[in-house]
Amino acid sequence: MSHLLRVFMNISFYFQKTNKNRENKLRNYLTEKKLKRLTRLLQHGSLPLADLRVHAEYFQKHNAFLVKLSLKFAKYALVAEERSHDILKGLDLALDRLIDQLRKVESIKHDK
């Protein structure tokens, strides 16, 4: 199913100072388990126009990851980022923030 979602939403991944194992783990986790939450909110016409950028960077000094999600659709550009010692936890927290922002945008659109 994740392959079908990619057809309708452009997803780009950018990694800095991470190993391939963590990169693959994050890609699979997002596309197979978490993307459904995001696409449900975008399915009212915005999904084909959506551009999601996932940026993950490892900071060795702090033994932590920065995960930043940027979502552009229609006339909106939403950004959420989180720091965590676990890359998947960072993704979860950033995705929660992004979804909160998206819900606010969707409620504003429906109020008009």
N, C-alpha and C positions, 0 to 999 in steps of 0.2 A: 504493500500500500504506500510506503514511503516514496517509491518511484513515481507514483501517480501525483503525489503532492508536489514533487519537484517540477513536474511539467507545468504546473500552474503558479508556482512561486519560485522566483530566482533566489537561490541560496548560495552565498559565497563564504568560504572559510579562510581565515588568515591566522597563521600561527607564528609566534616568535619564541625562540628558546624552549620549545617543547619537543619531546621525542615522538616518533611515529606512533608508538603504542598509545600514548595519551591522545594524540590527534585522532586516530581511528576510533578510540573509545568515545570521545566527545561527539564526533560525527554520527556514529551509530546511535548513541544515546539520544541525541536530538532528533534525528530523522525517524527513528523507530518508536520512540516512547513519548517524546514531548511535543512534537510538531503539531499533533492533532489539536492540542489546546489552542494554539495560535491560529490555525487555519479555520477552526470553528467560528472564531470572531471575525474573520476576514471573508467569509464566504458570501457576504451580501454584495458582491460586485467588485470588491477591492482585491480579491485574491490573485487574479491574473496580472494585476499591476504591482503586486507586492515584491519588494526587494529586501531580503534579509541578509545582513552581513554579521558574521560571527567572528570576533577577534579574541584570541586567547594568547596570553603572554605569561611566561613563567619568570618569576623573580627569585633567583637563587639565594640572594642575601636574606630574604624574608621567608624562603621556602613556601611561597604562596603564588597563586595564579590570579590574574586579572582577566575576567571574562566580560566582554562588552558586546552587546547586541544592538544593532542599528536596523530599524525597520522603516522603509519608505514605501508609502502607498498613497495614491491620489495626491493630495496637496499636503500630506502629513509626513513628518520625519520624527520618529521616536527613538530615543536612545536610553539604554539601561546598562549599568555596569555594576559588577560586584567583585570583591576580593575574597578569596578563600584558600585554605591550604589544600583543598580537594577540588580538582577541576570540574567535576560533575556537580558538586554542591554549589560552586560559583555559577555554573550554568543555570541550575535550578533557581537560585536567588535572583539572577539577572532576568530570567524568563518571567518570574513572578512579577517583578517590577514592570517589565515591558507589557505584560498582559493587563496589569492595573491601569497603565497609561492608555492602552488600547480600549479598554472598557469605558474610560472617561470620554475618549474621542467618539466612540460609538454611541454613547448616551447623548452627547451633544448633537451628533448628527440626527438622531431620532427625535430630539426635542424640537428641532427646527420645523 
